[in-house]
Structure formats: C-alpha cells, structure tokens
Amino acid sequence: MDTYFIVNPAAGRGKALELLPEIEGEMQRRRLPYEIYLTKGRGDGEDFVRKLTAAHPERLRIFACGGDGTLHETINGAIGKNVEIGLFPVGTGNDFVRNFTEKEKFLSLGAQLEGTAKKLDLLRVSGRYCVNMVNIGFDCEVVAKAAQWKKRPLVHGPMAYFLAVGSLFFRPMGKTLAFRREGEEKQGKYLLCTFANGSFCGGAFCSSPYARLDDGKMDAAFIGKVSRGEFLRLLPAYRKGAYLEKMAGRKELEYFTCDQLELLAKRPQKVSLDGEIYHFRHLRLKMEKEAWTFLVPAGSQLMEKDRKEET
C-alpha cells in the first residue's frame, strides 16, 4: 500500500516541515514506497488528494501533516475512496487528537505506521464534511480572529484563541438563528451554537464533553445571550467541559443529540468547520456513521465518555 504525506508548510509556523527528515528516514529504513506533497495554499491539499485518489483506486494511506484544517481538506478530498487517513497534529489548535489518549503518539511515525485502522463518523454539512466540530456565533468569531493573531510574532498555539476571546469580549454578541429538527422549528438569539462529532475546539475548550467520534450522533448545544459578567463566570466551565452541569435547567441552554438538523439565518453568517471559515444562510447537517477510516497510532485509543442526559 502506497503512503502519501500531505504537508502544510504554514502549519505551526513551519513546524510541519520539521517532520520531513523523520518521514524520509523512517520510510526509507522500512523500504516503504511514499511521496511527500507540500501544499501551496488553502484548498490545494483537497484538490491534490481528490486527483490522487481518482488516479489510484487501489487502497492508499494518506497522512495529513498540519492542523485540523489540513485534516479537513484531506478528508474532503478522499471521501468515498479506499483510503486510510492519519494525522500528524502540528497546527495551532490540534483539537481532533484531543479525543484520543497518549496524544504524543501522533508525532511518532513508527507508532503511526504500526497503528490500527478505525472507522469513525463524519458530519456532512451542506455538501462538505466536518470531522470534529461546527461552530457558529462567538466560537466561530474567535476562530476567525485567532487566525489574525497567529500571524503576529510571539503568538503561538492556544494563546491566539485566548487573545481572540479578549479582543471580541466588548463587541456585540448574539446571532439570530432558526433550527429545524424532526419537523419542528425554533428561533432564538444565541451567543453560540456547536454541533459536535468530537469534544474540543479553540485549542483548549472542551465545548462538547460527551461527544464521541463513533456513536453516530452529533451533540448540539445552543447557548442563548447572557450578560458579559455571566459570560466571564461561565467561561472557565465552558473551557473545562463543565458548563452543562453549571447551566443545567437554565433557559439559556438547549442541549440534545440528534443525527440531522437544519439551520437558517436571515442574513449570511460565518460558520467554522474544523476551524475553516465559510458563510451560510441555510445549512443542512447530517451525521454519517463510520464514513471514513482513521489510523490510530499504536499506544493510543479513543477516549471513553459517559453520555450526558439531554436538557
């Protein structure tokens, strides 16, 4: 089975490029056929993978070497093909691998090559695929602002997200949205909405603590507008994944699991899919169970989580 490495040179301020000597040395030592492709910009990795899989219908192994955005592109290029996908998490947030134990194993090519293929779910979002999480509202604005902070000197890793939170704190908050589920429609003004396959976003925030990558369900959370003082009080609980308990019974929180729903906005809104920003007025979200094959490195495994009762 041929192996391809999709390397984003911009990921982690060039950290992805530091993987190249290990990749070349280990693959040559094992006498395994491989190819390294350096992406040229947004969308290029997806285009390369789509053309690659079309030209090679045989089984392939592809490693995304970058952040969650690189994985997002790789999956969207490879969906429906005979591909095993791995990840070297060298981006800013690296949220997807936080759903697994022993995260350091993901940086070992030896552990990756000796890993286990596991079927995982995907969120289909109006024709695109999302592996980890969909964010709308404040979380999405943080992702967009963090992308700007990342370009500044001395701003690394999750620091960009915390700086983004601070810079957005005094701006108007709240998005008016309607959602449809099981034939019923509800409208409200929300501070943020999350639709999760995985648990983490923003590099350190456990916004969907009970979400699992293999249960065939999305965890949906709608948080209504709160005062800025209440926002500050709730932020630590939101970061640690304890806000569902802290807000239990409150009208500002609606949380449920489902396999599909629709979102509607009166005017175009930003949406973050795995940290990649798009715009929408109408979104259809649907879970697709066991839609892709992920390589879990040797020594790592999917975290076990207890399902929270819906509120």
C-alpha positions as CSV (number, residue, x, y, z in Angstrom):
1,M,0.0,0.0,0.0
2,D,1.5,3.4,-1.1
3,T,1.7,6.1,1.5
4,Y,1.4,9.8,0.9
5,F,2.2,12.7,3.2
6,I,0.2,15.9,2.7
7,V,2.3,18.6,4.4
8,N,1.1,22.1,5.1
9,P,4.3,24.2,5.2
10,A,2.5,27.0,7.0
11,A,1.1,24.8,9.8
12,G,2.5,25.6,13.3
13,R,4.7,28.4,11.8
14,G,6.7,25.8,9.8
15,K,6.6,23.1,12.3
16,A,5.2,20.7,9.8
17,L,8.4,21.0,7.7
18,E,10.4,19.6,10.7
19,L,8.7,16.3,10.2
20,L,10.3,15.7,6.8
21,P,13.7,14.2,8.0
22,E,11.9,11.7,10.2
23,I,9.4,10.8,7.4
24,E,12.2,10.3,4.8
25,G,14.5,8.4,7.2
26,E,11.8,6.1,8.6
27,M,10.1,5.3,5.3
28,Q,13.5,4.6,3.6
29,R,14.6,2.4,6.6
30,R,11.4,0.4,6.2
31,R,11.7,0.3,2.4
32,L,8.2,1.5,2.0
33,P,7.0,3.5,-1.1
34,Y,6.0,7.0,-0.2
35,E,5.5,10.5,-1.6
36,I,5.6,13.9,0.1
37,Y,3.4,16.7,-1.2
38,L,3.8,20.3,0.1
39,T,0.5,22.2,-0.2
40,K,0.5,25.7,-1.8
41,G,-2.4,27.3,-0.1
42,R,-6.0,26.8,1.1
43,G,-7.8,24.2,-0.9
44,D,-4.7,22.8,-2.6
45,G,-4.4,19.8,-0.4
46,E,-8.0,18.9,-1.0
47,D,-7.5,19.2,-4.8
48,F,-4.3,17.1,-4.7
49,V,-6.0,14.3,-2.7
50,R,-9.1,14.3,-4.9
51,K,-6.9,13.9,-8.1
52,L,-4.7,11.3,-6.3
53,T,-7.5,9.1,-5.3
54,A,-9.2,9.3,-8.7
55,A,-5.9,8.2,-10.3
56,H,-5.2,5.4,-7.8
57,P,-8.4,3.4,-7.0
58,E,-6.3,0.9,-5.1
59,R,-6.0,1.3,-1.3
60,L,-3.9,4.2,-0.2
61,R,-2.6,5.5,3.1
62,I,-2.6,9.3,3.5
63,F,-1.2,11.3,6.4
64,A,-2.3,14.9,6.9
65,C,0.7,16.8,8.3
66,G,-0.6,20.1,9.7
67,G,-3.6,21.3,11.8
68,D,-7.2,20.4,11.8
69,G,-7.7,22.4,8.6
70,T,-5.2,20.1,6.8
71,L,-7.1,17.1,8.0
72,H,-10.4,18.7,6.9
73,E,-9.1,19.2,3.4
74,T,-7.7,15.7,3.2
75,I,-11.0,14.1,4.2
76,N,-13.0,16.2,1.8
77,G,-10.6,15.2,-1.0
78,A,-10.7,11.5,-0.1
79,I,-14.3,10.9,1.0
80,G,-15.8,7.8,-0.6
81,K,-12.4,6.4,-1.7
82,N,-10.4,3.4,-0.5
83,V,-8.2,5.4,1.8
84,E,-6.8,5.2,5.4
85,I,-6.1,8.6,6.8
86,G,-3.7,9.5,9.5
87,L,-2.8,12.8,11.2
88,F,0.4,14.4,12.4
89,P,-1.0,17.3,14.5
90,V,1.4,20.2,14.1
91,G,-1.1,23.0,13.8
92,T,-2.2,25.7,16.2
93,G,-5.2,24.1,18.0
94,N,-4.9,20.4,17.2
95,D,-8.4,19.8,18.6
96,F,-9.1,16.5,16.8
97,V,-6.4,14.5,18.5
98,R,-7.6,15.6,22.0
99,N,-10.3,13.0,21.6
100,F,-7.6,10.3,22.0
101,T,-5.3,9.1,24.7
102,E,-1.5,9.4,24.6
103,K,-1.5,12.3,22.1
104,E,2.3,12.3,21.8
105,K,2.0,9.0,19.8
106,F,0.6,11.0,16.9
107,L,4.0,12.6,16.5
108,S,5.8,9.3,16.1
109,L,5.9,7.9,12.6
110,G,6.8,4.5,14.0
111,A,3.6,4.5,16.1
112,Q,1.6,5.7,13.2
113,L,2.8,3.0,10.8
114,E,2.0,0.3,13.4
115,G,-1.4,1.8,14.3
116,T,-4.9,0.4,14.0
117,A,-7.4,1.4,11.4
118,K,-10.7,2.5,13.0
119,K,-14.0,3.6,11.4
120,L,-15.2,7.0,12.6
121,D,-18.2,9.2,11.9
122,L,-18.4,12.4,9.9
123,L,-20.7,15.4,9.9
124,R,-22.0,16.3,6.4
125,V,-22.6,20.0,6.3
126,S,-24.4,21.1,3.1
127,G,-22.1,19.1,0.9
128,R,-18.9,19.4,2.8
129,Y,-17.6,17.1,5.5
130,C,-16.5,18.0,9.0
131,V,-14.5,15.6,11.2
132,N,-14.6,17.4,14.5
133,M,-17.0,20.3,15.1
134,V,-19.2,23.0,13.6
135,N,-19.2,26.4,15.4
136,I,-21.5,29.4,14.9
137,G,-21.5,32.6,16.9
138,F,-18.9,33.6,19.4
139,D,-16.8,30.5,19.0
140,C,-16.7,31.0,15.2
141,E,-15.7,34.6,15.6
142,V,-12.9,33.5,17.9
143,V,-11.6,31.1,15.3
144,A,-11.6,33.9,12.6
145,K,-9.9,36.4,14.9
146,A,-7.4,33.8,16.1
147,A,-6.3,33.3,12.5
148,Q,-5.3,37.0,12.5
149,W,-3.4,36.7,15.9
150,K,-1.5,33.7,14.6
151,K,0.3,35.9,12.1
152,R,1.8,38.1,14.8
153,P,5.3,37.5,16.3
154,L,5.4,35.5,19.6
155,V,1.8,34.4,19.4
156,H,1.8,30.6,19.4
157,G,-0.6,27.7,19.9
158,P,-3.7,28.2,22.1
159,M,-2.5,31.7,23.0
160,A,-4.1,33.0,19.7
161,Y,-7.5,31.8,20.8
162,F,-7.3,33.4,24.3
163,L,-6.2,36.7,22.7
164,A,-9.1,36.4,20.3
165,V,-11.6,35.9,23.2
166,G,-10.3,39.1,24.9
167,S,-10.4,41.2,21.7
168,L,-14.0,40.2,21.0
169,F,-15.4,40.5,24.5
170,F,-16.7,44.1,24.2
171,R,-18.2,43.6,20.7
172,P,-21.9,42.9,20.2
173,M,-22.7,39.3,20.8
174,G,-25.6,37.1,19.7
175,K,-26.8,35.6,16.4
176,T,-30.5,35.2,15.4
177,L,-31.0,31.7,14.0
178,A,-33.7,29.2,13.4
179,F,-33.2,25.4,13.5
180,R,-35.4,22.6,12.4
181,R,-35.4,19.2,13.9
182,E,-37.9,16.3,13.4
183,G,-40.4,18.7,11.7
184,E,-40.3,21.3,14.4
185,E,-38.8,24.8,14.0
186,K,-37.4,27.0,16.8
187,Q,-35.9,30.5,16.6
188,G,-33.8,32.5,19.0
189,K,-30.8,34.8,19.6
190,Y,-27.8,32.7,20.5
191,L,-24.4,33.6,21.9
192,L,-23.0,30.4,20.3
193,C,-24.1,27.1,18.8
194,T,-22.0,24.0,18.5
195,F,-22.6,20.8,16.5
196,A,-20.1,18.3,17.6
197,N,-18.6,15.0,16.5
198,G,-15.6,15.5,18.7
199,S,-15.3,17.3,22.0
200,F,-12.8,20.1,21.6
201,C,-12.4,23.4,19.8
202,G,-10.3,26.5,20.1
203,G,-7.2,24.7,21.1
204,A,-8.2,24.2,24.7
205,F,-12.0,24.4,25.1
206,C,-14.0,21.2,25.9
207,S,-17.2,22.6,24.5
208,S,-18.9,19.2,23.9
209,P,-17.6,16.9,26.7
210,Y,-19.8,13.9,25.9
211,A,-19.4,13.8,22.1
212,R,-17.9,10.7,20.6
213,L,-16.4,10.2,17.2
214,D,-18.1,6.8,16.8
215,D,-21.6,6.9,18.2
216,G,-23.5,8.1,15.1
217,K,-24.8,11.2,16.8
218,M,-24.0,14.9,16.9
219,D,-24.0,16.8,20.2
220,A,-25.9,20.1,19.6
221,A,-25.7,22.9,22.0
222,F,-27.5,26.3,21.7
223,I,-26.4,28.9,24.3
224,G,-28.5,32.0,24.5
225,K,-27.3,35.5,25.1
226,V,-26.0,36.2,28.6
227,S,-24.6,39.3,30.2
228,R,-20.9,39.9,30.0
229,G,-20.5,39.3,33.7
230,E,-22.2,36.0,33.3
231,F,-20.1,35.2,30.3
232,L,-16.9,35.7,32.4
233,R,-18.3,33.4,35.1
234,L,-19.2,30.7,32.7
235,L,-16.1,30.8,30.6
236,P,-13.9,28.6,32.9
237,A,-16.7,26.0,33.0
238,Y,-17.0,26.1,29.2
239,R,-13.3,25.6,28.8
240,K,-13.2,22.6,31.2
241,G,-16.4,21.0,29.8
242,A,-18.4,21.6,33.0
243,Y,-20.9,24.2,31.7
244,L,-23.6,21.6,31.0
245,E,-23.8,20.9,34.7
246,K,-23.4,24.5,35.7
247,M,-26.2,25.7,33.4
248,A,-28.5,22.7,34.0
249,G,-32.1,23.8,34.0
250,R,-31.4,27.3,32.7
251,K,-33.4,28.6,29.8
252,E,-30.3,29.9,28.1
253,L,-29.1,26.4,27.4
254,E,-30.6,23.9,25.0
255,Y,-28.6,20.7,24.5
256,F,-29.5,17.5,22.7
257,T,-28.2,14.7,20.5
258,C,-29.5,14.0,17.0
259,D,-28.4,12.7,13.6
260,Q,-29.6,15.6,11.5
261,L,-31.0,19.1,11.6
262,E,-31.3,22.3,9.6
263,L,-30.1,25.9,10.4
264,L,-31.5,29.1,8.8
265,A,-30.3,32.7,9.1
266,K,-31.9,35.8,7.8
267,R,-28.5,37.1,6.5
268,P,-25.2,35.4,5.7
269,Q,-23.4,34.2,8.8
270,K,-19.9,32.8,9.4
271,V,-19.6,29.1,10.2
272,S,-16.4,27.3,11.3
273,L,-16.0,23.7,10.1
274,D,-12.9,22.2,11.8
275,G,-11.5,25.7,12.1
276,E,-12.1,26.6,8.4
277,I,-14.4,29.6,7.9
278,Y,-17.3,29.5,5.5
279,H,-20.5,31.5,5.1
280,F,-24.1,30.3,5.1
281,R,-27.8,31.2,5.3
282,H,-29.1,27.7,5.2
283,L,-27.2,24.6,6.5
284,R,-28.2,21.0,6.4
285,L,-26.3,18.9,9.0
286,K,-26.4,15.1,9.0
287,M,-24.3,12.5,10.7
288,E,-22.8,9.8,8.6
289,K,-21.8,6.8,10.7
290,E,-18.4,5.1,10.1
291,A,-17.9,7.3,7.0
292,W,-14.1,7.2,6.9
293,T,-11.1,5.2,8.2
294,F,-8.7,6.8,10.6
295,L,-5.3,5.4,11.6
296,V,-5.0,5.4,15.4
297,P,-1.3,5.3,16.4
298,A,-0.1,2.3,18.4
299,G,-0.4,3.1,22.1
300,S,-3.3,5.5,21.6
301,Q,-7.0,4.9,21.7
302,L,-10.3,6.8,21.5
303,M,-11.3,8.3,24.9
304,E,-14.2,6.7,26.7
305,K,-17.0,9.1,27.7
306,D,-20.2,8.7,29.6
307,R,-23.3,10.1,27.8
308,K,-24.9,13.2,29.4
309,E,-28.7,13.2,29.7
310,E,-30.3,15.8,27.4
311,T,-31.5,19.1,28.7
